[in-house]
Amino acid sequence: MKKAFEINNPDFNLSPLTGMNRQHYIELAKYLLKRAFTHIGSINDPLTFPRVPGKTYPQPTDPDWRYRSLEFEALERTFTLAGPLIHIDPEVEIRGIKLREYYSLQLYNALTPGHVNSLPLPDDLPDSTYQFTCEFGGLFKTLLLMPDTLWTHYSEEQKNEMVVTISKWAHHRTTQNNWRIFNIITLSFLKKYGYEIDDDQLKNHLLWVASYHSGNGWYLEQTYNYYSISLFIVYTTIWCRTFGDEFYPEIAGIIEQSAKKLMESLTGFFGRDGYINMWSRSICYRTWVSGAFPVAFMLKDDPLIDAGFARRLCSGSLLQFVAREEFYHNEIPSLGFYGQKEYMVQNYSCPASPFLMFLPFICLALPEDSPFWTAKENEGFWEELGENTRTILLENPGLVLANYGKSGASEIIPGKVYYDDPNYSKLIYNTHFPWEDHNPGGGTSMEYSFRSLDPRDVRGDDINFYLTGISLINSSEKNSAYSTSQSMVFNGVIDGVIYRQAIMRKPPNNGVGYIIDLADIVIPGGVIRVDRTRLAFEHELTLGHFGLPHIKDEQAVVNQFTEDNKMVITAAIKGRRVALISYGGWDELDSLVHTNRNAEADKSTVVYAHKKRMAKNPAMELMITVMLHKTSDSEWTPEELSPIKEIQIMDVTPVLSSLGARITLSDDKTYEVYFEEIDGNRRC
């Protein structure tokens, strides 16, 4: 077995950028399943993978049903690859095992009560929500789209035996948002094939899901994240074409409309080479958002994405991972991003979970003459971008997308973040500089890290009660560590300036005195930050740049200098560079080496800015910094490191707001940063 996927006989006529055509997708699916099937010896063996030590399930002390869940998740999520292969070739074999026979048998065993490998019924478990519901949704999404793979080959007696389990889980309790889609899919499958369901319950779930649509094609999940694309658009579009158009056309119309809106900005989330951005939770699912590209060709009207561009991005996102040796662990996709990383995964994941990343293989359900397969690869808007930067505002979910012609990288600038979590809370997410975990010692990558030096916090007194004279003891040890923003709010975009607020402590813990007002100006090669501190008491603050991984233990090269009105620090590894420039508001620039925080390597270098304010009532300040990035080995030029020509700071601005600035760039373009009524303009 090769250590990673390689493209044999690349087709550079059809796909000049990746070499991948339809046949290569088939070969990749087979390659991935061959590695997965090293864990079974015969058609009778349930598919299961070695447990991964750490927080993921199953844990050694877990009950038996958790191991059934592991098996079912492995069966369902590998079917994301196997289903499309069976659809195009019913006789396909992997390691001498016919896929149709294997999945038919194992699914029958799992869904037939009384079998040694059968799933538990919800009635036999404590009343709660379970992973089984999620996997039913995934399974029947594939079977709705490609019923010829398995379902139509069971006898009526076998179907009736399995429907008992399917119906129990389809009607069982679900969670409040995206999980309703799993129940919808499973209930719809049953109804489509003539089985009795609770129609009122199905309609109820559908109306709930429709209610989450927020605009710009996005749906509210626990916050805004990739689930909005992969579940609310990909799963539901399949539902529309296979069931909803016939039975619930009005609700299908809502989904259709939102999918079309999503397609208008979808390509902006990807780098020029198709790289996806490591953002939001469940990052081990990686390329599942690329499933939206084939879905673009399942919509009713002409697709809003050029077919050659869609396939180029879809293929590029897959190659971002499958061509890397470190991507595989125990012969299957690792629990992490580029490799096995414990801190990047959630406790609801198991070793089989990453196979959801192969959702894009629904493209094999498209006919061979679909434009998705026949169009010549191209680079879409990137061809026109040159060295300029393009931004897209998605006001409803509070997201700004930046596409950098200079580096080929794309960024997500989030604005509506409801908790402190590096999956969501970073200032910027970049396709070519994946995020790092938080460092309690400060210097966290792409975050403001705050440490209170308020003597009441240092003593461990609860400052909520200082007016009463009653002292409640908090953890002074907790307050000695740096923390990141507890939430972020979006305040809109005015004349090219992106306004947000980082709430370092939420009310009632004096939240009004722990605010950093953010103003981002996107420029070619990076961003200018004109941020205003409203931190009311003694504190320390750091601002970190993107982390640079020490690939093959090669440490980043750091340089630093002071010139005229600015401090500059740069760092470089092979193929990537960053620069941090301070024009004011900081005491010093520095660098540190992180351990076990980076997505790509065990060690990484972060350059950062630092300040310490010990006044009992510190003044507001403007922190003016420039954060640049490169995806090349070229040295920084003096011009690149001098993007600002003039800074005019105003205590009172022309719009009668306090402490703003007028920034003139080296090309004489001017930006006004006024923070006008910023608290009243919160769009949470």
N, C-alpha and C positions, 0 to 999 in steps of 0.2 A: 504494500500500500504506500503510495506517495505520501510525503509528509504534509503536503498541502495540494489544493486543486491547481492544475495547470490546463490551459486551453490548448487542446490538440487541433492542429490545422485551422488556425484562426482565419475567419472570413473578413479580411480587411476591405473587400469590395463593398459588402453590405454594411459592415460595422468597422469603419476605419479607426475608431477611437478605442474600442474594447476588443474587437475581433470576435465577439460573441453573437451567434445567431440562434435560432430555435433549437437546433441540434445540440448546441453547447449547453443550453438550459437543461435539456434531457440528460446529457452526460453529467452535468453537475448534480442533478437530483439523484442519479444512480450512484455517483461517487459518495455523496453524503450518506445514503442509505447503506452502502457497502460497509462504511465505517461503523454505522450504528448496529448493523446486523452481526458484527463480530461478537456481540453480547448474547446471541442465541445460537443454539446448536441444531435445532430442528424446528419444523413447523408447529410443533406442540408446545414450544417454550414461549411463555409470555415475554414480551419485550420489556426489559427492565435494565436500568443502568446503575453502576456503582454509586453508593451514597457518597456525597461530598461532605467532609467534616466542616463544621461551622454552623451558621444560623439556618441554612436551608433545610427543608424537610426531605425525607423523614428523619427524625431524630431516633437514636437507639432505643429510647423508652416509649416511642410512639405506639399507639394501638394498631392492630392489624389493618384496620380500614385505611390508615395512612399509607400503608404499603400497597393496598389495592389502588389508592389514588395515584401513587407513583406509577404503577403499571398502566393505568388508564390514561394518564397524562402522556406517557411515552407512546402508547398506541395511537392516541388521537393526534398528537402533535407531529409524529413522524408521518402520519397519514396526510399531513399537509404536503409532503413530497410524494408519498406513495399513491395517493388518490389521482393526481394529475398524470402520473406515469401509467397507471392502470387505464385511465381514460383514453390515452392515445395508443396504448398497446396492452390489451387485456392479457396477453401471455407473458408479460415482462417478468423476469426473474432477477433476484438478488442473491448471490451466493448459493445458487441452486434451489432457491425457494421461490415459488410463484407468489407474487405479491397479492394477487386477488385471493388465492386460497388461504394465504397466511392471515390477512386482515379479516377475511370473512369468518374464519374459524375463531380467531382471537376476540373479535367483536361479539360473536355469538356467545362465546364462553363468558365474556364480561357482562353481557346484558341478560343472560338467562338465569333466573333465580335458582339457587341450589347448586350451581357449579362451583368447584373448588376455587376458581378465580373470579367468581361473579362479584359484582359491585354490591355493597350494602344498599338497602333501600332507606330513604330518608326517615321512614317510620321507625326504623330500628336504631336510629341514632338520636342523640339529644337534639332538640329543636334549635337549629342554627343554620348558617350558610356553609356550604362545603365546596371544595375545589371541583367536585364532580359536575356541578352545574355549569361551570365555566367550560369544561371539556365537552359536555354535551352540545353546548352552543357551537364550539369549534368543529366538532364532528359533523353536525347536521348542516352547518354552513357549507361544508364541502359536499355533503350528500345532496343538498338542495341543488347545488350547481352541477354536480356530476353524479346523478343517481345511478347511472349505468355501471359505476365502479363496483358497488357492493349490493345495494339495497334490492335492486331488481333481480338479483340472482339467488335470493333466499326464497325458500318455500313459504306459502302462506302460514303454515304451522309454525315455522321458525320465526316469522315476523310477529305473529301473535304472542309467542313466548317472550320475545324481546320487548314488545310494546309495553308490557307490564312495568318493567324497570324504566323505560324511556318516559312513560307518562307520569310515573311517580315523581321523577326528578324534574320534568317539564313544569309540573304544577307546584313544585316545592317553593318555599320561601327564597327570596333573592335579596340582593343588596339594593341600595337606593338609586344607582345610576346606570353605569355601563353594563352591569350584570343583567339588567332587565332584557338586554338584547339576546343573551343566551337563552332565556326562557322563551322569548319571542321566536327565535329561530327553531327551537325544539318543538314548541307548540304548533308552529306553522307547518313544520314537516309532517307532524302527525295528522293535522287537518288535511293537508294536501293529499295524503295517501289514504284518506277515508276513515281515520280513527277519531273517536269522540274526544273532544277537549272542552274545557271551560272557555267558551268564546268571550264571555265578559272579562275573564282574567287576561286573555290575550289582548283585547282591545284596551284594557286598562294599562297594561305594560306599554303598548304602542303610544298612547296619549302621553304617558309619562316621558318616554324617550323624546317624543316630538317637543315636549315642553322645555327640554334642556338646550334646544338650539338657540345659540346666543347671537348669531350673525357671522358674516365673513366665512360661512361654512363650518364654524366651530361650535362645539357643544361643551357645556360645563360638566366636567367630571368632578373629582375632588378638588381639582383646580384645572387650569387649562394645560393639556399635555397631548402626547402622541395618541392617546386612546381616542381622542376626537377624530383622528384620521383613520386609524386601523379598525376600530370597532364601529364608531358612529357613522363612518362613511363606507368602509370596505364591506363589513359584514352586512350592513343594512342595504347597500346597493344590490348585493347578491340576493338579499331577501326580496327587494322590489321586483327584480326581473323574474324570480322563480315563484313568487307567491303574492307579494303585496299588490302588484299591478292588477291582479285578478280579484283579490278578496278585499283589499283596503286601498283603493286607488287614490283617495284623498290624502291619506297619510303617506303613501308612497310618493305623492307629489311633493310633500314637505321635504322628504329625504332627497329626492331628485334635485330639487332646487338648491338645497344646502351643499350637495355634492358638486354641483356646477360652480357654486361660489368658491368652494375650496380649491377647485382646479385652477382658478385664476391666479392663485399665489403659491400653489404646491411646489413648483420647481424652485422657488426662492429659498426653500429650506435646505437645498442640497448644494454641495460644493460643485465646482466646475467639472470635476472628475467623477461626480456622483456620490461623493462622501456624504454620509449622514452625520447629523450632529448628535453628540452624546448629551441628551437633555431629557429631563423628566424621569419618572420612576420606571422600573422594569426595563432597564437599559439592556439587559441580556437579550431582549427581543430585537434589538438592533434594527434590521432591515424590514421589520413588519410594516413600517410606514410606506415602503416602496410598493406595497400591495395596491396602493392607490393608483399607480400608473396603469396596470391592466384594467382596473375598474373604470378609468377614463374612457375606455373603449367598450364599456358595457352600458354607458348612459344613452338615453334615447336620441339626443341630438348629436351633431358633429362634435367630436372631442375638442376640448379647449386647450389641449396640449398637443404640440406637434409630435407625431408618432415616433419619428427618428430620435427626437430629444428625449421622449419618455423612455424608450428602450435604452438609450445611452445612460441615463441616470439610474434606471433600474439595474442594469448590468454592472455599472460602476459601483453601486452600493453593495452588491453581492461580492464583487471582487475585493472590495475594501477589507473583507474578513476572510472569505474562504481560501484566499491565496496566501494567507499567513500561517506559518507553522504553529505559532503560539496560540492561535485561535482554538485549537483542538485540545481537549483534555479527556482522557479515557476514550479516545477515538470519536468523540462527539463535540459539538460546540460547547465552549467553556461557559461557566457562570461568571460573567464579567463583561468586558467590552472587547478588547483585543486579546485578552488572556484571562486566566483564572484569577479573580480578585474578589476576595470575600467581602470587602467593604462596599462593593457596588451592587450587591444583590439584596433582595428582600426575603423575609422568612417564609413567604408564601410560595417561593420558587423551589423547584426540585431539579435534579440533573437533567430531566427531559424538557424543562421549560424553554430553553433557548430555541427549540425547533419551531416555535411560533414565528421566528424571524424569517421563515421560508414561506410566509403568506404570499409573497409576490409570485410564487409558482402557480397561482390561479391563472397566470397568463397562458398556461398550456391548455386551458379550457377555451381560449380564443381560437377561432378557426385559423388554419395555416395561412389563409389569404388576408388575415386581418392586417391593417396598416401597422399595427404594433410589430408584426414580424417582417413586413415587406419594405417598410420605409428605410431609407439610408440614415444611419446615425448622423446626428449633428449636435452642435453645442448650443442651440437655442439662442437665448438673449446674450450669452457670454460672447458670441462672435461679434456683437456690436458694442460690447462694453469697453473694450480696450483696457486702459489703466484706470478708468473711472470706477466709481462706486454707485451702486443702485440700492435704494431703500424702498421697502414696502411697508405701509402702515396697516395693521389689522387692529382697528380701534376697539372692536367689541371684545376680543380676548386679551387686548392690551399687549400685543406683540408687535415688534418692529423687526423686519428682516433686512439684513445688509449683505449684499453680494459684492465682493471685492475683486475688480478686474485685475488689480496688481498681483494678488496672491492666489486667486482662484478659490479662496475660502468664502464660506457663507457664515453669517452669525444670526443667532436669535437673541434679541434684547427683550427680556420678559418684563412685564409691568404689573401683573396681578398675581401676587404670590402670597399665600396665606399662612405659611409656616417656615421655620428655619430648617432648610433641607438643601444640601448642595445640589440635589437633582433639579431644584427649581430656583434657589435663592441667589444664584450668582448674577453678577451685573451683566455678563455677556457669556454666550456659549458659542464656540467656534468649531467648525467642522474639522479643522486640522490641528487644533490644540485642545484635546479633550480635557474636561474638568478634573480637578483634583479634590480630594476630600479635605474637610476642614482641619486646620492645625490649631489646637487650643493655645499654642505658644505664639500665635500671631503670624502675620505674613501669608495668610490663606490666599490661595490663587483666586483672582478675579472676584474678590469680595472685600468690603470694608469689615475689618475685624476690630471689635470694640472691647476695651477693658476698663471697667470702672476703677478709678482711684479715689472716689468719694470715701472719706474716712468712715462714714456710716456703713458703706458697703464693706469696706476692709474689715471693720469690726464685726460685721455680720448683723447689723441692726436693720430692721425693716423700716425703710424710710417713708413708707406710707403713713406711719403713725407718729412721725416726729413732731407734728403740731400738738399732739395730745400729751407728749411726754412719756407715753407708754412705748416701751421698746420691745419689739418681738424679734427673736433671734433667727436670722437666716444663715445660710451656709457661706461663711467668708471664703472657704476653699473654692466654692463654685465661682464666686466673683473674682477670684484671682486669675482665672483663665480668660482668654479672649473668646468672645462670642460673635456670631454674625447676625445679620438682620433677622428679626423674628417675623417680619412680613414686608411686602413691598406693594406700593400702590401706584397706579398709572394716572398721570395728570394731563396727558395729551401731548400733541406735537404742534408747536407754534413756530412758524418761519424757520423750519429745519432744525429746531432744538427739541429733543425728546426729554420731556419732564416726567420724573418719577420721584418717589420718596422711599427711602429705606428706613423702616421703623426699627430702631435697635432694641427698644423695649416697648412692649405694648401697654396701653392703659389697662388697669388703673395704676400700673407701676410707673407713674410719671411719664407716660408715653409722649406727652407734649414736649418734654425736655430731652428726648432721645431720638431726634430726627436728623437724618442727613437728606437734604433736598438735592436731587440728582438732575444734572443737565448734560445730556450727551449730544455731541456734534459729530456725526459720522463724516470722515474725510477719506480720501483714497489712502489705503494702508492702515487704517485704524480709527481711533476715536479720540476726540478732545473732551475732557471732563471738566466742567465748571460747576463744582459741587459745593453746596453751602452747609456748613455744620451748624446745627442747633442742638448742641450737646451741653446741657445746663450745668454740669458739675465736673469735678476733676476726672480726667480720663486719658487713656492712650488709644491711638488709632493707627491701624495699618491698612494699606491698599496694595494688594498683590496683583501682579500681571499673570498671564498664562504660565503654567508650569512647563518646563522643558525636560522631558524624560532623558535619563542617562541610558541610551540604547547601547547594549553590550558593555555596560559599565563605563561608557565614555562621558565624562563630566562636561557640563556646559562651560563655555569660556565667557567670563564676565569682565566687562570693562566699564569704567566709571570716570566721569570728569565734570567739572563745573566751568561754565562759560557764560560770561555776561550776566544775563538775568535768569539763567536756568541751570538746574542740575540734571545730569543725564546718566542713566545706567543702561547698559545693553547686555544681552546674553545670547549665546548662539550654540546650536548643535548642528549636526549635518542636516542640511535641507530646511532648517527653520531658525528664525531669529526673532527676538522681541526687543523693544526699546521702551523705556519709561522715562518721561521727561517731566520735571516739576518746574512750573513757573511761579509757584508760591503756595503757601499754606502748609508746607511740610518742613520738618526739621532736617531730615536726612533721607537718602536712598541707600538701600543695602540689598543683600541677597542672602539666601539660606538654602540649605539642602534638606528636602523632605524625604522621609522614608515611609514606604507603604501607603502612599496617598495618590499616586499617579496611575492613570489607566494603562500606560504602556510599559512602565519600568518600575522596579522597586524603589529607585531613587530618582529624584528630580530636583531641578534648580528653579527657584522662584525669585525674581527681583521684585522689590516692594518699596513703598514709601512709608515713613514712620513719623509720628508726631506725639508729643506729650504735653498736656496742658494741666497745670497745677493750681490755677486760680480757682477760688471757691465758686465764682460765677464767670466762666470763660466767655469771652466775646464770640459772637458769630464770626466765622471766617469763610472765605472762598478758597477752596483747594483746586488749583488749576493744574491739571496734568494731561499729558498726551500719552496714549498707549498704542504703540505701533506693532505690527507683526509682518513677517515675511515668510514665504515658503521657498526660499532659495538660499544660496550661499554667498550672495553678493553683499559686500560691505555696505553699511549705512553711509549715505552721502551727507555732507553738511546741510544740503537743502532739505533732505528728508527729516533731519533732526532739528530743523528750524521751521516748523509749520506755522508758527504764530509770529506775526510782525509786531503787533501792538495790543496791549491790554489796558483798558480803561475801567477801573473799578469805581463804582458809585455807591455811596452810603444810601442815597435816595435816588431811585431811577426816574426817568421821565414819566413812567406810568404810576409813580408814587408807591412803589414797592421798595422794600429795604434790602440793601446789599446785593447789587447785581453787577453786571459787567458788559462791556462791549468788546468783542474779540475780533480783531482784524487779522486775517490769515495772510500768509506770504503771497498769495495770489490776489490780495486786496479784497477778497470777499469778507463781508462783515456779518457777524451774528450778535444778536442782543439777547442776553440771558438775564431775565428780570424776575423770575419767580413770582409773577403777579398772581395774587389770590390763590396760591398753589394749594393751600389747605382746603379751600372751598371747591377746588377743581378735581378733587379725588374721584377717580372712576375705578372703584375697587372690583 
